[in-house]
Amino acid sequence: MDDWDLPRPFLLRVAPEPGDIDGLDHTNNAVYLRWCEQAGWAHSEALGLSIADYRRLDRAMAIHRGEYDYLLPTQLGDALELATWLLPGDGRLRMERRFQLRRLRDGATVLRGRWQLVCIEISSGQARRMPPEFCAVYLPAAVTPTT
């Protein structure tokens, strides 16, 4: 079960709840987006940057673009593990975050996603250079894809 797309994943266990299931009897696609957001925040906090730090610094890594490949459906009762990674960007303004969601019972990847992130000044919404605190925490945690 260590066959992740990239090394050193940050992992979050998730499972569809009754309200997550849509009319087709599988997890609604919007639920995957919520899980990715939860994993991104949990990873950031585990690295040492919380929402309180973002507010104090008046900076945030905002999603500029999100892409998701829905590969297989999941259903009520499926135990899942969501991996996330930061990838190095330009070291000034941009970074990338990737996701891989796997079903625990068979190891099948059910979703892959990626976010293009840009650092913004929260108070204005304008793109701004990453503060030193972001660089010190995020850049050493970034993994480089082998392909």
N, C-alpha and C positions, 0 to 999 in steps of 0.2 A: 504493500500500500504506500510505498514511498516514491511511486512513479509520477512525480509532479513535473510540470512543464519547466520549472526553474528551481534552482537550489534555494534552500533556507526559507521555505514559506512561513508566513504567519497564518495560523489556522484558527478558524472559528467553526464550531459545530452548530448546525442549524437543522431544523426539521419543519416541514409544512404542518400548519395547524388547520383546523376545520375552516376558519375564515379565509385561508390562503388558497383554497381549492375553488376553481371556477366551474362554469357550466359544462366544461368538457372533462370534468373529473380529474384534472391535474392542476399542479401549482400554477397560479396566474403569473404571467411574465413580469408584472409589476413587483411581485414579491421578491424576485431575484434582484431587482434594482435596490430594494430596501435592504436586503441582506448584504449586497456589495457596499452600500453606504455604512452599514453597521460594522462590517469588517474593516473598512478604511479607517473609521474613527477608532476602533479598538486597536488597530495596528499603530496608528499615530500615538495614541495614549500609552501603549506599551513601550514605544520608543522614547517617550518623555515629553510629547507635545499634546496638550489638551485644548479643548475649546476655550478654556480660560486663558491659556497662553496665546491663542490666536487673537482673542479680543484685546489682551494687554498689548500685544505687538501691533495691533491694527493691520494684521496680514492674515491671509488664508490661501490655501491651495484650492482653487476653484476648478470645477470640471468645465473644461472648454469643449470637449467632445467626448462622448461615450459610445462605445460599440460593443454589441453583445451577440454572440453566436449561441443560439438555443439549440443544443444538439440532441437531447433526449428529454422526455417529460419526467417529472417526479410526481409522486402521489402522497396522499396522507399516509403517515407512518414511515416514510422513507427517512432514514438517518443519513445526513449529508455533512460533508466537510468542505468548507470554503477556504481556499488559499488565496492570499494576496501578497503582492510584491511591489516594491517601488523600483523603478528603473531610472538610471541616471538621465538627467536631461541636460540642459545647457549649463547647469550650475548657477544660473542667475535668475531665470524667470520660469522655466518650464521643467516638468517632470512627467513621468508616465507611471500609472498604477495598473497592474494586471490582476486578473482574477481567474481562478479555475475552481469549479464546483464539481465534486465527485460524490457519487452514491457509495456509501460504505459497504453495503452488502456484496457488491461485485466490482467496486473500484472504477466503474464507468464514469467518464467525464460527461456531465450533463450540460455544462455551460462554460464558456470562456468569454471573458470581457476585458476591455481596456479603456482606461480614461486618459485623455490628454489633459494634464493639469497646468494651470497657469497661476502664478502668485498674484494676488490682488491686494490692494489696500481696501479693507472692509468698509471704511467710512466713505470712500468715494466710488468704489467698484472698479477703479482703474487698475490696470496692470502695473505692478511695481516689482522691483528687484526683491528676491528672497532675503529676509533679514539673516544676519549671521547665525541666530539660533536655529533657523530652519536648516541652513547648510550644515551646521555642526551635527544635527540629529539625522536628517534625511539622507544626505549624500553618503555617509559611511554605511547606511543600511541598504542602499541600492544594490541590486544585482544586475549583472550584465548578461544578456541572453547569449547562448553559445551559437545560435543560428540566426 
